[in-house]
């Protein structure tokens, strides 16, 4: 299992929000594949997969406010 987290460098001290997920639960993912976009003060960042596997959980939905280090989802490694 690998956690998908907001990078600690992404907009530290600013308001971050989830843009959209590029994958759905059950979809296969590969390491470093873009999974979700986040917005920080008008700038869009992509959060990439930390591992290869299957996206098993999405914990934060589009539009939610998050902080650096927040767990966004989970990948089951195969």
C-alpha positions, 0 to 999 in steps of 0.5 A: 500500500502506498499513500498519495500525499500532497507534497510538503513543498506545494504551496506551504502556507497557502490555501490548497484545493483539489482540482480533479482526479485523472484516475478513478478507483480501480484504475491501474497506475504507474509510478510518477503518473499524474493522478490529481491536480491541486491548486495553490494561489492560482497555480496548478500542480500535479500530484504523481503516483508514488508507486505502481499498482491500482488506485484503491481509495480516493480520500479527498474529493474535487474542490476540497481544501487540503494542507501539505502532507494530507493523504489524498488516496491510496494505491494497492501495489501489485 
